[in-house]
C-alpha cells in the first residue's frame, strides 16, 4: 500500500505540474498533478507557482487519495494526475 508521509512538493515549470512523492515500503514513486487538475480542485487558484503549490497544500488529502488509486506497485517510476482523476 502506498503512503504519502513526505510533505515535500515542488512546482515543475517544464511539466506545468506539482511533483510529490509516495512510498510503498522501500519503493519511491513520483507523482505529478497537472495545473488543470489543480484548477479543477481549486478554481480560484492563482495561475503561478505559488498559487499551484497553495492549491496542492489545500487539497492534499484528495490528491493523495487519487494518487493511491492510480498507483500500481512496481509498474513505473512516475504517475500523472490529470483533471479527469478528480
DSSP file (Angstrom, degrees, kcal/mol; ACC not computed):
  #  RESIDUE AA STRUCTURE BP1 BP2  ACC     N-H-->O    O-->H-N    N-H-->O    O-->H-N    TCO  KAPPA ALPHA  PHI   PSI    X-CA   Y-CA   Z-CA
    1    1 A X              0   0    0      0, 0.0    24,-0.4     0, 0.0     2,-0.3   0.000 360.0 360.0 360.0 135.6    0.0    0.0    0.0
    2    2 A X        -     0   0    0     22,-0.2     2,-0.3    66,-0.1    22,-0.2  -0.600 360.0-171.8 -86.0 143.2    1.3    3.4   -0.9
    3    3 A X  B     -A   23   0A   0     20,-2.3    20,-3.0    -2,-0.3     2,-0.2  -0.885  20.7-146.1-130.0 162.2    1.6    6.2    1.7
    4    4 A X        +     0   0    0     -2,-0.3    18,-0.1    18,-0.2    60,-0.1  -0.536  40.2 143.3-129.1  64.3    2.5    9.9    1.5
    5    5 A X        +     0   0    0     -2,-0.2     2,-0.7    18,-0.1    -1,-0.1   0.699  52.6  86.7 -78.3 -17.8    4.4   10.8    4.6
    6    6 A X        -     0   0    0     15,-0.3    15,-0.4     1,-0.1    -1,-0.0  -0.737  57.6-168.8 -87.8 114.6    6.7   13.2    2.9
    7    7 A X        +     0   0    0     -2,-0.7    -1,-0.1    13,-0.1     2,-0.1   0.409  48.8 119.5 -84.8   3.7    5.1   16.6    2.7
    8    8 A X        +     0   0    0     13,-0.0    13,-0.5     2,-0.0     2,-0.3  -0.419  33.8 161.5 -67.3 143.9    7.7   17.9    0.3
    9    9 A X  E     -B   20   0A   0     11,-0.1     2,-0.3    -2,-0.1    11,-0.2  -0.964  15.5-166.3-155.7 157.0    6.4   19.1   -3.1
   10   10 A X  E     -B   19   0A   0      9,-2.0     9,-3.4    -2,-0.3     2,-0.5  -0.987  24.4-115.1-147.2 155.0    7.8   21.2   -5.9
   11   11 A X  E     -B   18   0A   0     -2,-0.3     2,-0.8     7,-0.2     7,-0.2  -0.806  22.2-154.7 -93.4 128.8    6.5   23.0   -8.9
   12   12 A X  E  >> -B   17   0A   0      5,-3.4     5,-1.6    -2,-0.5     4,-1.2  -0.889   6.0-169.3-105.2 105.2    7.9   21.7  -12.2
   13   13 A X  T  45S+     0   0    0     -2,-0.8    -1,-0.2     1,-0.2     5,-0.0   0.841  84.4  54.7 -64.8 -34.7    7.7   24.5  -14.8
   14   14 A X  T  45S+     0   0    0      1,-0.2    -1,-0.2     2,-0.1    -2,-0.0   0.842 118.0  34.6 -70.8 -31.3    8.6   22.3  -17.7
   15   15 A X  T  45S-     0   0    0     -3,-0.3    -1,-0.2     2,-0.2    -2,-0.2   0.520 100.7-131.4 -97.2  -7.6    5.7   19.9  -17.0
   16   16 A X  T  <5S+     0   0    0     -4,-1.2    19,-2.1     1,-0.2     2,-0.3   0.959  71.4 107.3  52.9  53.2    3.3   22.5  -15.7
   17   17 A X  E   <S-BC  12  34A   0     -5,-1.6    -5,-3.4    17,-0.2     2,-0.5  -0.975  74.1-112.6-153.9 160.1    2.7   20.3  -12.7
   18   18 A X  E     -BC  11  33A   0     15,-2.3    15,-2.5    -2,-0.3     2,-0.4  -0.888  33.4-147.4 -99.0 131.2    3.3   19.9   -8.9
   19   19 A X  E     +BC  10  32A   0     -9,-3.4    -9,-2.0    -2,-0.5     2,-0.3  -0.804  25.1 160.8-101.1 139.4    5.6   17.0   -8.1
   20   20 A X  E     -BC   9  31A   0     11,-2.4    11,-3.1    -2,-0.4     2,-0.3  -0.933  26.8-122.6-148.4 171.2    5.3   14.9   -4.9
   21   21 A X  E     - C   0  30A   0    -13,-0.5   -15,-0.3   -15,-0.4     2,-0.3  -0.897  14.1-167.8-127.1 147.1    6.3   11.5   -3.7
   22   22 A X  E     - C   0  29A   0      7,-2.6     7,-2.6    -2,-0.3     2,-0.4  -0.896  13.2-143.2-126.0 159.8    4.8    8.4   -2.3
   23   23 A X  E     -AC   3  28A   0    -20,-3.0   -20,-2.3    -2,-0.3     2,-0.6  -0.987  14.0-173.9-132.1 130.4    6.3    5.4   -0.7
   24   24 A X  E >  S- C   0  27A   0      3,-2.7     3,-2.3    -2,-0.4     2,-0.3  -0.896  74.7 -61.9-118.9  95.3    5.4    1.7   -0.9
   25   25 A X  T 3  S-     0   0    0     -2,-0.6   -22,-0.1   -24,-0.4     0, 0.0  -0.504 121.8 -15.3  56.5-119.2    7.7    0.1    1.7
   26   26 A X  T 3  S+     0   0    0     -2,-0.3     2,-0.4    -3,-0.1    -1,-0.3   0.513 117.7 101.0 -89.8  -4.9   11.2    0.9    0.3
   27   27 A X  E <   -C   24   0A   0     -3,-2.3    -3,-2.7     2,-0.0     2,-0.4  -0.660  57.8-156.6 -85.4 132.7    9.9    1.8   -3.2
   28   28 A X  E     -C   23   0A   0     -2,-0.4     2,-0.4    -5,-0.2    -5,-0.2  -0.901   8.3-170.2-107.1 136.8    9.6    5.5   -4.0
   29   29 A X  E     -C   22   0A   0     -7,-2.6    -7,-2.6    -2,-0.4     2,-0.4  -0.986  14.3-139.0-126.5 137.9    7.2    6.7   -6.7
   30   30 A X  E     -Cd  21  78A   0     47,-2.6    49,-2.0    -2,-0.4     2,-0.4  -0.751  17.9-165.8 -93.6 141.0    7.0   10.2   -8.2
   31   31 A X  E     -Cd  20  79A   0    -11,-3.1   -11,-2.4    -2,-0.4     2,-0.4  -0.964   5.7-163.4-126.0 144.7    3.6   11.8   -8.9
   32   32 A X  E     -Cd  19  80A   0     47,-2.6    49,-3.7    -2,-0.4     2,-0.6  -0.997   3.2-161.5-126.7 127.7    2.8   14.9  -10.9
   33   33 A X  E     -Cd  18  81A   0    -15,-2.5   -15,-2.3    -2,-0.4    49,-0.2  -0.952  24.3-130.4-109.6 121.3   -0.5   16.7  -10.7
   34   34 A X  E  >  -C   17   0A   0     47,-2.4     4,-2.0    -2,-0.6     3,-0.4  -0.221  17.8-113.0 -70.4 156.2   -1.1   18.9  -13.7
   35   35 A X  H  > S+     0   0    0    -19,-2.1     4,-2.6     1,-0.2     5,-0.2   0.884 116.3  56.8 -54.8 -42.3   -2.2   22.5  -13.5
   36   36 A X  H  > S+     0   0    0      1,-0.2     4,-1.8   -20,-0.2    -1,-0.2   0.875 106.3  49.8 -61.1 -36.8   -5.6   21.7  -15.0
   37   37 A X  H  > S+     0   0    0     -3,-0.4     4,-1.9    44,-0.3    -1,-0.2   0.901 110.5  49.6 -67.4 -40.4   -6.3   19.2  -12.2
   38   38 A X  H  X S+     0   0    0     -4,-2.0     4,-2.4     1,-0.2    -2,-0.2   0.885 109.4  52.3 -65.1 -37.7   -5.3   21.7   -9.6
   39   39 A X  H  < S+     0   0    0     -4,-2.6    -1,-0.2     2,-0.2    -2,-0.2   0.856 107.1  53.0 -65.7 -34.6   -7.6   24.3  -11.2
   40   40 A X  H  < S+     0   0    0     -4,-1.8     3,-0.4    -5,-0.2    -1,-0.2   0.908 113.5  42.9 -65.6 -40.5  -10.5   21.8  -11.1
   41   41 A X  H  < S+     0   0    0     -4,-1.9     2,-0.3     1,-0.3    -2,-0.2   0.847 134.1  18.2 -72.9 -34.3   -9.9   21.2   -7.4
   42   42 A X    ><  -     0   0    0     -4,-2.4     3,-2.2    -5,-0.2    -1,-0.3  -0.710  66.6-177.2-141.1  84.8   -9.4   24.9   -6.6
   43   43 A X  T 3  S+     0   0    0     -3,-0.4    -1,-0.1     1,-0.3    -4,-0.1   0.745  83.0  57.0 -57.9 -26.2  -10.8   27.1   -9.4
   44   44 A X  T 3  S+     0   0    0      2,-0.1    -1,-0.3     7,-0.0     2,-0.1   0.306  76.8 131.6 -90.3  11.2   -9.7   30.4   -7.7
   45   45 A X    <   -     0   0    0     -3,-2.2     2,-0.2    -6,-0.2     7,-0.1  -0.377  66.0-111.8 -63.4 137.2   -6.0   29.3   -7.6
   46   46 A X        -     0   0    0      1,-0.1     2,-2.2     5,-0.1     9,-0.1  -0.519  27.6-120.1 -68.0 136.4   -3.6   31.9   -8.9
   47   47 A X  S    S+     0   0    0     -2,-0.2     2,-0.3     4,-0.1    -1,-0.1  -0.299  82.3  81.8 -80.9  57.9   -2.0   30.7  -12.1
   48   48 A X  S  > S-     0   0    0     -2,-2.2     4,-2.6     1,-0.1     5,-0.3  -0.898  96.5 -85.6-147.5 176.6    1.6   30.8  -10.9
   49   49 A X  H  > S+     0   0    0     -2,-0.3     4,-2.4     1,-0.2     5,-0.2   0.913 125.5  46.3 -54.7 -49.0    3.9   28.6   -8.9
   50   50 A X  H  > S+     0   0    0      1,-0.2     4,-2.4     2,-0.2    -1,-0.2   0.912 112.7  50.6 -62.3 -43.1    2.8   29.9   -5.5
   51   51 A X  H  > S+     0   0    0      1,-0.2     4,-2.2     2,-0.2    -1,-0.2   0.900 112.0  46.3 -62.6 -42.1   -0.9   29.6   -6.4
   52   52 A X  H  X S+     0   0    0     -4,-2.6     4,-2.2     2,-0.2    -1,-0.2   0.879 112.3  50.1 -71.3 -36.8   -0.5   26.0   -7.6
   53   53 A X  H  X S+     0   0    0     -4,-2.4     4,-2.6    -5,-0.3    -2,-0.2   0.907 111.6  49.1 -65.4 -40.7    1.6   25.0   -4.6
   54   54 A X  H  X S+     0   0    0     -4,-2.4     4,-2.4    -5,-0.2    -2,-0.2   0.898 109.7  51.7 -64.1 -40.1   -1.1   26.5   -2.3
   55   55 A X  H  X S+     0   0    0     -4,-2.2     4,-1.1     2,-0.2    -2,-0.2   0.902 110.5  49.5 -62.8 -40.5   -3.8   24.7   -4.2
   56   56 A X  H >< S+     0   0    0     -4,-2.2     3,-0.7     1,-0.2     4,-0.2   0.953 111.1  48.4 -61.0 -49.8   -1.9   21.4   -3.7
   57   57 A X  H >< S+     0   0    0     -4,-2.6     3,-0.8     1,-0.2     4,-0.2   0.882 111.0  50.7 -59.6 -39.6   -1.5   22.1    0.0
   58   58 A X  H 3< S+     0   0    0     -4,-2.4    -1,-0.2     1,-0.2    -2,-0.2   0.729 121.4  33.3 -71.0 -22.0   -5.2   22.9    0.4
   59   59 A X  T <X S+     0   0    0     -4,-1.1     4,-2.5    -3,-0.7     3,-0.3   0.078  78.0 125.7-122.1  22.0   -6.3   19.7   -1.3
   60   60 A X  H <> S+     0   0    0     -3,-0.8     4,-2.9     1,-0.2     5,-0.3   0.866  72.5  51.7 -54.0 -45.1   -3.5   17.3   -0.3
   61   61 A X  H  > S+     0   0    0      1,-0.2     4,-1.9    -4,-0.2    -1,-0.2   0.914 112.8  44.9 -62.3 -43.0   -5.8   14.6    1.1
   62   62 A X  H  > S+     0   0    0     -3,-0.3     4,-2.0     2,-0.2    -1,-0.2   0.903 114.8  49.4 -66.0 -41.7   -7.9   14.5   -2.0
   63   63 A X  H  X S+     0   0    0     -4,-2.5     4,-2.4     1,-0.2    -2,-0.2   0.919 111.0  48.3 -64.9 -45.2   -4.8   14.5   -4.2
   64   64 A X  H  X S+     0   0    0     -4,-2.9     4,-2.2    -5,-0.2    -1,-0.2   0.865 109.6  53.3 -65.6 -35.5   -3.1   11.7   -2.3
   65   65 A X  H  X S+     0   0    0     -4,-1.9     4,-1.4    -5,-0.3    -1,-0.2   0.910 110.8  46.5 -64.6 -41.4   -6.3    9.6   -2.4
   66   66 A X  H  X S+     0   0    0     -4,-2.0     4,-1.5     2,-0.2    -2,-0.2   0.892 110.9  52.9 -66.4 -39.4   -6.4   10.0   -6.2
   67   67 A X  H  X S+     0   0    0     -4,-2.4     4,-1.3     1,-0.2    -2,-0.2   0.898 106.2  52.9 -62.7 -40.4   -2.7    9.1   -6.4
   68   68 A X  H  < S+     0   0    0     -4,-2.2    -1,-0.2     1,-0.2    -2,-0.2   0.847 106.4  54.4 -63.6 -33.5   -3.2    5.9   -4.4
   69   69 A X  H  < S+     0   0    0     -4,-1.4    -1,-0.2     1,-0.2    -2,-0.2   0.848 112.6  41.3 -69.6 -34.0   -6.0    4.9   -6.8
   70   70 A X  H  < S+     0   0    0     -4,-1.5    -1,-0.2    -3,-0.2    -2,-0.2   0.640  92.1 106.7 -89.1 -13.6   -3.7    5.2   -9.9
   71   71 A X     <  -     0   0    0     -4,-1.3     2,-0.4    -5,-0.2   -69,-0.1  -0.434  44.9-175.0 -70.9 135.0   -0.7    3.7   -8.3
   72   72 A X    >   -     0   0    0     -2,-0.2     3,-2.2     4,-0.1     4,-0.5  -0.980  35.8-108.9-129.5 117.8    0.3    0.1   -9.3
   73   73 A X  T 3  S-     0   0    0     -2,-0.4    -2,-0.0     1,-0.3   -71,-0.0  -0.166  93.4  -8.7 -52.8 125.3    3.2   -1.4   -7.4
   74   74 A X  T 3  S+     0   0    0      2,-0.2    -1,-0.3     1,-0.1     3,-0.1   0.507  98.9 115.0  71.2   5.7    6.4   -1.6   -9.4
   75   75 A X  S <  S-     0   0    0     -3,-2.2     2,-0.3     1,-0.2    -2,-0.1   0.843  84.2 -20.4 -81.2 -30.3    4.8   -0.7  -12.7
   76   76 A X        -     0   0    0     -4,-0.5    -1,-0.2     1,-0.1    -2,-0.2  -0.981  55.7-112.4-166.2 170.9    6.6    2.6  -13.3
   77   77 A X  S    S+     0   0    0     -2,-0.3   -47,-2.6     1,-0.1     2,-0.3   0.712  93.3  27.5 -87.8 -21.9    8.6    5.3  -11.6
   78   78 A X  E     -d   30   0A   0    -49,-0.2     2,-0.4   -57,-0.0   -47,-0.2  -0.978  59.2-158.0-144.1 157.2    6.2    8.2  -12.0
   79   79 A X  E     -d   31   0A   0    -49,-2.0   -47,-2.6    -2,-0.3     2,-0.5  -0.980  11.2-142.6-134.4 142.1    2.4    8.9  -12.4
   80   80 A X  E     -d   32   0A   0     -2,-0.4     2,-0.5   -49,-0.2   -47,-0.2  -0.915   7.4-156.3-108.2 130.0    0.5   11.8  -13.8
   81   81 A X  E     -d   33   0A   0    -49,-3.7   -47,-2.4    -2,-0.5   -44,-0.3  -0.918  18.7-175.6-102.4 127.2   -2.7   13.0  -12.2
   82   82 A X    >   -     0   0    0     -2,-0.5     3,-2.1   -49,-0.2     4,-0.2  -0.665  43.4 -91.9-117.2 172.6   -5.0   14.9  -14.7
   83   83 A X  G >  S+     0   0    0      1,-0.3     3,-2.0    -2,-0.2    -1,-0.0   0.838 120.9  64.5 -55.1 -35.7   -8.3   16.7  -14.3
   84   84 A X  G 3  S+     0   0    0      1,-0.3    -1,-0.3     2,-0.2    -3,-0.0   0.684  89.3  68.5 -64.3 -17.0  -10.2   13.5  -15.1
   85   85 A X  G <         0   0    0     -3,-2.1    -1,-0.3     1,-0.2    -2,-0.2   0.535 360.0 360.0 -76.0  -5.8   -8.9   11.9  -12.0
   86   86 A X    <         0   0    0     -3,-2.0    -1,-0.2    -4,-0.2    -2,-0.2   0.381 360.0 360.0-124.4 360.0  -11.0   14.3   -9.9
